[in-house]
Amino acid sequence: MSLVVNLRPEEETTGPDPADGGIAVVVLTHDRQHILQQCVENVLLRASDQTREIVIWNNASVDATRAYLDSLDDPRIRAVHSEENVGQSGYARGFRLTRSPYLVELDDDVTNAPEGWDLILRDAFKRLPSIGFLAADLEDDPNDQASHYRYHVRPHEYTETAVNGIRLLKGPTGGACAITSRELYERVGGFHERPNEVFWAEEAAYIADIGRIGFEAAVLADLRVHHTGAPYYTAIADAKLGFYARRYNRWRRRNTVKRVLCTLPFIARLNARHHWFEPPATGERLAEISAEAARNIAACEQPPGAPVGTRTAQHEGRS
């Protein structure tokens, strides 16, 4: 894989002191310069001076992304131009270029955040010893798929709690804008790389890794950022559509096997005692999961500019 890394002269021999509490941010981008520009102007440039390093990993974009990144003059920003689209593996590769003790993964389609958002996230994280992955909450945007799920499909999956004066939401935790520590990151081996996949849920794998050594993930209730990841704002990559389809088909096959196994009375009894696997989904739960998978896939197939939930002729089975 060929890389071009834009390093400014002062970065060739020096870097942030890893003991100073600084933050490193890594952003991945591919072929949506118009969205990336909003992320830079309305999020990255609103970060405090505690953000010492910003790596923007350009995954083989063929639009104006490269020229835009090369035009940026913020001394904290380093652009990495990869000739291969390595997808989510760019997070692991990007963080290897940094030294700061706190690490933030940021989606390029997070296009608005309050001034000093990074400091809010880091200071809360430092007060939460059992939390190893802390994410910003999302603004309620009906045209964004992730926000739509957060507020209108599964709000019941979140429980508010408070730890050391910090309001948290326990529930599904994404990686659109999230922080961890380098110390914990290195303990569990960091974000994984998958050479044969472009899109996959790297944050879910990381959350599982830290969970195995006793750390949790949570959402910071008092920090909201604007996520613009649905087709209303930009075209959805085929790799993302393929990921959702493969994930659902894999889940469906496993659920079928578990349902067959649980028809054997001794298997059901032993599983209830030893918790070998989650019981198979049936009835309303099965219908709910199938419907959610269909919504995910349909949302990815919508044309640019279509609001979340729009049913096109294609989705209705019409030409």
FENCORWO-V251423 format. One record per run of one state. SS is the DSSP state (H for helix, E for strand, C for the rest). FROM is the first residue (numbers start at 1). TO is the last residue. Records with the same first field share a line. If there is no record, write none. Layout:
SS=FROM-TO + FROM-TO
//
This chain:
C=1-2 + 6-8 + 12-22 + 30-32 + 43-43 + 47-50 + 60-64 + 72-76 + 83-88 + 96-101 + 108-109 + 113-116 + 127-130 + 139-144 + 154-154 + 158-158 + 164-165 + 171-176 + 188-201 + 212-215 + 228-237 + 262-264 + 275-282 + 302-319
E=3-5 + 23-29 + 51-59 + 77-82 + 102-107 + 110-112 + 131-138 + 159-163 + 166-170 + 177-181 + 216-227
H=9-11 + 33-42 + 44-46 + 65-71 + 89-95 + 117-126 + 145-153 + 155-157 + 182-187 + 202-211 + 238-261 + 265-274 + 283-301
//
